[in-house]
Amino acid sequence: MPKLTGPLQSMYARGTLGHSLTYRGSTRGTTATRKPRHPVPIPSALRANAAVVRYLQIFIDEWDLPSRPTWIPYAKRLHLPPRVAMLKRNLNLWQHEDAFTYDPEYETAIDTPTPPTIGVAIRPGSSTPVITQCEPYDYYYLSVHRSTDPDEPPNRSNVIALLDQFGGPTEHEDLHDLHGVLYYRAIAWIIESGHTPTADAVSVTLP
């Protein structure tokens, strides 16, 4: 712990400066300590958005979107690099509850497959839930949503991962120090089309 001479250009200092340094006086002089920083929880909406962006990076490479010529003029109109334009276009579709696209100029088709089926199990030797997609596959990818409320519908704020049987992840390990009863739901999506109704919830109880 540092001992200060002439703290803050004075003989004595006490209190916290700028929510950062705390000055204290003692018989041995004035000391300064850094105020501890407590981690701020990540908002669920921000964490959900990060899960979607991670999957979109896989989606772009999996379907080789940079090779599709329609993205070049689209990106130029937005004054963005092509990959950023691909992310922006697909994130905008996600916000409007539409499926992702190969082509920035597509029109949404009407095609609604049956709801997907997912399973959840505890990884052996741990208390970590692992969510997997189950056959049959008649969709391109699915969004997995977690809730502690059995009646909470899936939404953009409670999505935790996207699964993809073609080249992306086919299971998700839910590593968030969770406890109690958790409910997982899934929605399946067809590229450049719609999404399915919500699958029946599966649940798991953690210590």
N, C-alpha and C positions, 0 to 999 in steps of 0.2 A: 504494500500500500504506500503510495507516494506521500512524502511530507513536503509541504509547500512553504516557500518563503515569499512573503508579499502576495498572497492569493488575490487574484483579480485587482492587482495593483493597490492593495490595502493591507492593513495589519491583520485583518480577521475576515473570514467569509463563512457563511452558513446558509444552507438551503440548496435547492436544485436549480441548475442553470440550463435553460433550453431543453427541459425534459431529458437531459443527457448526463450531466455531471452533478453529483451531490457533494457538497462541502460540509464538513463537520469539524467542530472545534474540540480540542482535548487539552489536557495538561501538557502534552508534548507538541502542541501546535495544531495547525489545520491540515486535515487530510481531504483528499478528493477520490471518490469512487464513481465508476460508471454505473448509471442506473440500469438494472437488469431489464432486458427486453423479453417480453413474453410473446411466444408465437401467436399470431393471429390466425384463427381458423379460416380456411379457404371457403368462400361462399359456395353453396351447392351448385348454383347456376354457373359459376366460373369453372368449377371442377367438371361439370357436365359438358361444358363447351370444350374443355381441353380433351375430353374423351372423344368427342366428335372429330376434332381437328386431327388427333392421332390416327383415327381410322381413315380420314380423308387422305392423309399422306400415303397410306397403303393403297387406298382405292385409286388414286392418281397413277401410281406406279403399276399396280396390278393390271389395269386396263389401258396402260400406255397412253394416257390422255395427251402428253406432249406431242405425240406423233399425229394427232388429229388436226388437220389444217384449220378447222373453223375456230380454234381457240386463238390463233394469231391475230386476226382482225378484231376479235372480241376484246382481247387484252389491249390492243392499240387504242381502241375507243375509250377504254377506261384509264389509259395511261399507266398501266400496271405491267409488271413482268408476267408472262403467261401462267406460271405456276400460282402466283398470287391471285390472278384472275380466276383460275380454276377453284381455288379455295373459297374465294369470295362468292362466286356464283353458287357453289354447292352449299355453303353455309347459309346463304339467303334462302335456298330451297328448304333447308332444314328448319329455319325459323318459320316458314310458311307451311310446315308439315307436308312438304312434297318430297319425293324420292330424289336421290342424287342423279346426275346426268353425265353422259359421255359428251354431249353436244350442247354448247351454251344457248343455242337457238331452238331447242326442241319444244314441242307442245306435249303436255301431260296426256298420256293415254288413260283410258278407263279399264283397269284390269285389277281385280281384287282377289288374290289367292286366299286360301283358307288360312286361319291363324296358325302360327308356328307352335311347336312344342319344345319346352326347355326342361332341363333337369338340374337339380342342385344337390350337392353332396359335400360332406366335410372331408377335406384332404386328410388321409391317414396320418396320425401323429401330430395333428395340429387342430386348431379351431377355425380354420379358414374355409369359407364356402367357395366352391368351384361351380360355376354355372356353365352348362354345356348346351349346345343346340342338338336337337334330336331329329332324326329322319322322319318323314321324307322331306326333301328340299324342293320346293317349287317357288323359291324366291331368291333374291341375290344376297341380301344381308338382313340382319335383324338388330334392333336396338334392345338392350337389356336395361330394365329400370328397377331400382330398389326402393323400398319404403318400409317403415315400421308400422304403418297404418294399413290394415287389410283392405280398406275401402278407398285408399288414395289411388287415383288413376295414373297411368304412365304419362309423363310430360317431359318437356325439354330440360327441366331442372333436376329430375331424378334419374336421368339416364346415367349409367356407369360404364357402359362399354358397347361397342358394336361388334358383332360376330359375322363371319363371312366364310362360307364353305369353299369358295373358289380359290382363294389365295391368302386371305387374311386370317386372323385368329378364330378358332372354332370353340374356344372356351375362355372363360375369364375367371381369374382368381381374385376374390374381393378382399383386398388387403387393407382394411381400414379400422382395425381394432374394434370390431363390432360386438355387441352383446344383445341378448334377448331374442325375440322372435322377429325374423326378417321375411319380407315378402318380395319375390322377384316376378316380374312380368316381362313379356317380350312382345314387340311388334315387328312383323316382317315387312320388307320393302322390296319393290320391284323397280329396277332402274327405269327412269323416264316414265314412271307410271305412278300408281298409288301405293297405299299400304294396307295391310290386313287389319281386321279387328284385333283387339288385344287378346293375347293368349291367356288361358286360365293361370292364376297365380300359383307358384310353388313356394313353399315356405321351409325355413330351417330354424332351429332353436339353438342359440349359442350360449355358453356359460357366461 
